[in-house]
Amino acid sequence: MKSWNMHLDINSLVQSLKKSCFSLICIALIVSSLSYIVVDFCVPKSYASTTVFSLTSDNVNLMVDRYRMRTALERMNMYFSSTTMESSLCTELGKKELPGKLEVEGLVNSNLVEVKCIANSKEKAFQLTSALRKKAPEILQKMTETYRVEALGDLDAKDIVPNSKNPAVVSILLGMIVFCLGLFVQILKHIFSGTIHNEQQAKEELDVNYLGSIPHEEHKKKQSMLVSSNLRSLDFVEAFQRCTLSFMRMMTKNNTKICVVSSLLENEGKSTVAANLALTLARNNKKVLLMDADFRKPALQKIFGLKNQPSLVDFIEGNKPAKDVVITMPYKGLYCCFSEKANGNVEELLENKNLFIMMNRLKEKIDYILIDTSPCSITEDAKVLAQKCDGLLLVSRTNMAKIGEINDKIEQLQKEDVSVLGVFVNDNYDYVSQEGKYKYSYRSEYRYEATEDLL
């Protein structure tokens, strides 16, 4: 098994972050809203009143005065924060405990000290401030000898305001922190995910033949993803042409005709890839039979925009002849067998001799038979079919299955006599256009005409 290395692809990372961005924004908004509620309603409200005290002197010797004043300011700052001040204020208020707290800050390069009185009500803040303005100058002036201490301005109840908690600022900052942390976690997950990010990584680290990659294609939910649709980009159609040529060379080299198409996980696009591969093979003048043998979750009928088509299940169970379930499509060279969800035992359907008798019969009249099956890590369906066919083609979507898990499954299948023919990398965000090499549109060459019936 090839070793896995940490890999970072910017295009793939950007797309991964885009997908998770909406979720991260929602989480950040929820955290921000909750933090606002907590700060605004759960944290006790408080009120504050600010008083500025000045220290002045009549000493004419400025050099000495400056030194002494600096010392006096330091002592004054310490006194405001001391237990002595607290005891004095409690005595003045006639209380055992201070009904609030003091926050002291000396103003730089000045003779001023700012003291903020904080209490849980306006009344207590007003009482505390009044006591401070009365007692502090009396005591401090004795401590600072020749200096005068006085409170600037007048005390007014209107100046007592709620102590700012800034709930909006706190909630916004917390929301931004959560969002940034989420992005950081997503980046780490992407880097260390161990999944396929681009074409080069698939070539180097997968233990299977690399046959090509299909670019990511933007589309609305109900739009057709077939290469025959005029809504599909030239890059998308072009990529299937290149992948198809690689597929044809590989099948010719191995002298094979019947190929099972599967993926490791669900939603990797195996059915869409199988349908487009069949269409592109038909465009290359090949006769192709596309069979939907995913009896658990059939998808080909929906991909082609059809309804109520005869089911392959009816033929396998002996309820209909083969000619009724092999549909001649309006694309020259393409035939399909559609299915419906099976009610019975799927394993019995896949091992029914009728299915293989029909394939061996058609093998002589047709160039390729492609069989769409269930994901091979979820069921044994793909393995059961591939053991009786020529091999298995794996479809792997970027940023989904881990490289180690893909290689482990390939090794397991090979031990169980399954020939893993190659891999297509689907939904590649790092696809490099080859527009300069192809001067024509493949869509214009699709021939919408039915051909003769096979049976």
N, C-alpha and C positions, 0 to 999 in steps of 0.2 A: 504494500500500500504506500502511496506517495505521502510524504509528510505534509502537514498543513502549516502554513505560515500566516502570521498576522498580515492583513492586506487592507489597504485604504484606497478606495476609488472615489474621487470627489463627486463625479456625476451621480453615482449610485448613492453616496452619502446624502447629497442634496435632496434627491427624490425620497429617500427614507425619512429625512427630517420633515419634508413637506407632508408626508402621510401622517406623521405623529404630531404635527404642529397644532392642529385643531384640538386634539385631545389635551395637549400640554396647556394651551390657552384656557380651555375650560377648567382644568385643574387649578391653574394659577388664579383664575377669577373666583373660583369657589374658596380657595385658601384666603384670597384677599378679602372677600366678603365676610368670611367667618372671623378673620382677624380684626376687621373693622368693628364687628358686633362685640367681640370680646373686649377690645380696648375701650369702646365707647360706653358699653353697658356694664361690664363685669368689673373693670378696674374702678376702685372707689374714686369719686370726684373730689377735687380739692380746689382751694382758692388761695390766691397769693396777693400779698401787698409788698411793694418794694420801697425801702427807705435808703437814702444816700446820706452817709455821715461824712463830714469834712473835718480835717485836722489842720489848725492854723496856729501861727506863732508871731510874736512881735519882735523876735530876736533879729537884730540888724546884721549879725555876722552870718552871712548866707552859707559859707562853706561848712561851718559848724552846725548851723541850723538844718542843712540838708541831711547831714549824717544822723543827727538826732531825730529828725522827723522820720527818716526811713526806719530807724529803730523803733520809734513810737508807733508807726503804722504796722510794723510786724507784730508788736505787742498787742495792738488793738485788734488785729485780725485773729490772733490766738485767743484773745479774751472773748470775742464774740462766739467762738466755737467751744469755749470751756464750760465745765460744769458749774463754775462760779456764776457765770452769766445765767445759766439755766436756773440755778437756785434763786438768784435775785429776782428773776422774772416770775417764778412760781410764788415767791413771797409777795410780790407786788399784786399778783392776780388772786392770791389767796387759794392756790390750788397745790395739790401734792405733786402733780405731774404737769409738764408743759403741754398745753393744748394744741401742739403743732410742732413744727421744726424750723430751724434757721438755716439758710444757705448764704454763706459769706463769700464775697469775691472782691478782692482789691483791684481797683482800676489802674492799669499800667501807666507809669510815668505821671502820676497825679497824687494828690493828697486826699483822695476820696476812697471810701469803702462802701460797697453796695451790699445791703442785707435784705434778703427776701424772707418774709414770714409766710409759712405755708400751713394751712389748717383745713379741716374737712368741712368747714362752713364759713360763710362770710363774717358772721358774728365773732367766731373764735379768731379768725384772721385779723379782724379789726381790733379785738381786745389785746391780742399778742403784739401787734404793731404799736398800739398806744403805750403799752407797758415798756416796750423796747425804746421808743423815742423818749420816754420819761427817765428811765433808769440808766440807760447806757451813757449819756453825756455826763451824768453826775459821777459815776464810778470811774469812767475812762479818763476824765480830766484829772482826777487825783493820781492816777497811774502814770500819766504822761507829763506830770509836773507843770511846766510853763505853757503847754499847748492847750488850745481850746478845742473841744469836741462839740459839734452841734449837728442836729438833723436838719437837712435842707428841705425846704418846701413845707407844705401843710398836709396833714392827714385828712383824706376825704374818702368816705365810704364808696364813692364812685370809682376810686382807683383800685379797689379790690376786685380782681378779675379771676375767672376760672384758670387754674394752672394748666397750661396747654399740654394735652396728651397727643395732639396731632394724629388722631385715628386714621385720617385719610392718607397721610404721609406714610405711617407705619404699614397700613394695609397695602398700599401701592408698592412700597419697597419689598415687603414680604412676598407679594405676588410675583414681582420681577425676579426675586431670588429663586422662588420655586420654579418659575419658567426656565431660568438659566440652568438650574441644576438638572431639570428634566432634559434639556437639550444636551447637556454634558453626558448624562446617563445614556441617552440615545446614541450619541457619537461613540461612546465606549462599547455599547452593545453592537453597533454596526461593525466597528473595527475588529472586535473579538467574536463576532457571530459565527465565523467559520463557514459562511455561505458563499455561493458564487456571486461575485460582484461584476465581473466583466469577462470578455472573450479570452483575454490573455491568461487569466487565472484558470479558466476552464481547461484551456489547452495544457497548462503546466501541472495542474493538481488532480485532474480526474483520471481514473484508471480505465479509460475507454477512448475509442476513437472520437475525436471532435469533428463534427460534420458541418457546423455552422451556427450562426446566431440570428435571431429575429429581433428587430428593434422594438422598443416600447412604442405603442401606437395609441395616441389619444383618440377616444371615441365615446360617444354617448351610449347609454345602457342598451337601447334597442337597435342601435346601428349594426349592420352586418360587418363581421370581421373577416369575411371572405376576400381573397385577393381579386375576385371577379367584380367586387363592388367599386364603383367610381369614387366612393368616399375614402378609400384607402390610399395612403401616400405611395409615391413611387419607390421610396426607400423600403417600405414594407413589402411591396410586391417584388422588388429587386432582390431583397434578402431571401425570399422563398425560392426564387429562381436559382440563386447561388447554393442554397441548402439542398435543393432538389438535384442539382448537378452532382454535388458531393454524394448524395444518397444513391444516385444512379451508378456512379463509379464504384461505390462500395458494394452495391448489390451485384454488379457485373463481376467484380473481382472475386466475390464469394460464390458466384453462380447461384444466386438465391432469388426467389420471387415473392415469398410470403413473409410478411413482416408484422409483428405485433407492436403496437404503439402504446407506451405506458409512461407513467411518471412515478416518482417516489411518493409524492403527497397529492392531496386534492388541490384543485384550483391552480395548477401549474400550466394549464392551457393545452394539455395533450390532445383533446378532441379538436380544438381549433387548428392546431398544428397538423393533425392528421388530415383534416378536411382540406386545408390549403396545400398540403403536400400532394394530395390526390389530384386536386385541380391543376396544380403546376405540372405534375407528371403528364396529365392529359393534354396540357398545352404543348408539351414536348413530344406530341404524337405517340403517346403511350396509351395502351388500354389498361385501365385501372379499376379494380373493384375495391370499394371502401365499405368495410363491414363494421357495424356497431355491435360489439360483443361485450359492452359494458351493461350487463343486464341489471345491475344494481342502480345505476344512475345514468341512463342513456342520454346523450346530448346532441348527436349528429343531426337528428331531425329538426331540432330547434335551430341549430347553427345554419342549416340550409333554408330556414324559414318555412318549413313544411309541417303539415299536421295530418294525423290519421292515416299514415302510410302503413302498408302491410308489415308485419313484424317477423323478424328472423326467428323469434321464439316459436311462432306457429309452425314454421317449417321444421325446426329441430324436433318439436314434439309430434310431427307427422300430421298436422292439421291442414297444411297447405303445401302445394308443390313448390319446388325451387323457383320456377319461372314466375311465380306470383310475388315472391319477396325480393327478387333481384330487379331493382328499379333502374330503367334507362334514364339517365339524367339529361337535361337540356344542354350539357356541355359535351362536345364530341369526345368520345373515348372514356367517359366516366360513367360508372355504374355504382349503385349503392344498395346495401342491405341495412335497413333501419331496424330499430328494436324498441320495445317497450319494457318497462320495469317488470321483471319476472316475479311471479307469485310463488313459484316452487323453489326447488333446490338448484341454485346457480351452478354448483359444482357438477351436478348431473348434466345440466345443459351443455357445459363446456366440454365434457368428456363424451357427449353423444356422438355416435359414429356418423350420423346424418350430416353434421357440420363438416367433418373432414372429408366425407365422400364428395360433398358439393365442391369444396375447395380444390380437391385433387382433380375433379372433373373440369372445373373452370381454369385450372392452372395451365392447361394446354391451349386455351383460347385467349389468354390474357397475359399482359406483361408483368403486372404487379398486383398483389392483394395486400391491402393495408387493413389491419384489424385493431380497432380502438377498444381498449380494455380498462378495467379499474386500476387505480394506483397500486403499484406492486408492494408497497410497504403496509398497505391496509388489508389486502386480500391476497389469496394465492392464485387468483384468476389469470393474471398475466403470465405467471410461471407455468401454469397448467397448459395454456395455449401455446406459449413459446417453446415448450418442450416438444410439441408436435409440429411446430412450424420451423421456418428457417432461422429465426432469431428475433431479438427484441430491440426496438429503437426507443431510447430513453429521452424524455422531454423534461428539462429542468429549468424552472423559472428563477431568475436572479433574486437573491435575498430571501430565499425560502428554505429549501432543504440544505442541511449542512453537508459540506464536502466529504467529511469523514463518514457520514451516514450513507451518502450516495456510493462511495467506494466500498463500504462494507456490504451494501446490498448487491453491488455488481459482483463482488467476490463470492457471495452466497449463491447468486443465480448461476454463476459459472460452475460452481461445485455441484449444482443440481442439473447439469447438462443443458443449460440455457446459454445460447450464444448471444451476448450483448453486442449488437452490431455497431452502435455509436450513440452519440448524444447531440441533441439540439438544445442550445441555450435560448430560452424564451424571455421576452420582455427585457431586452438588454438596453439600458439607458446609455451605455457607452458605445453604441453602434456607430461605426464610421461609414458614411455613405460612399458608395462606389459609382455615383452618378456619372462621373467622367468616363467610366469604362463602358457604360450602357447608354446608347443614344436613342433608345426606343422604349415605348411604354408596353409592358407585358399585357396590360389589360386589353389593349386594342387587338391582341392576337387570340383572345379567348373566342372559341367558336361555339356559339349558342345554338347547337343543332343536335338533335338526337341521332344516334346511330342504331345499327341493327341489334336486336335482342340477342343476348348470349345463349339463352336456353329456349 
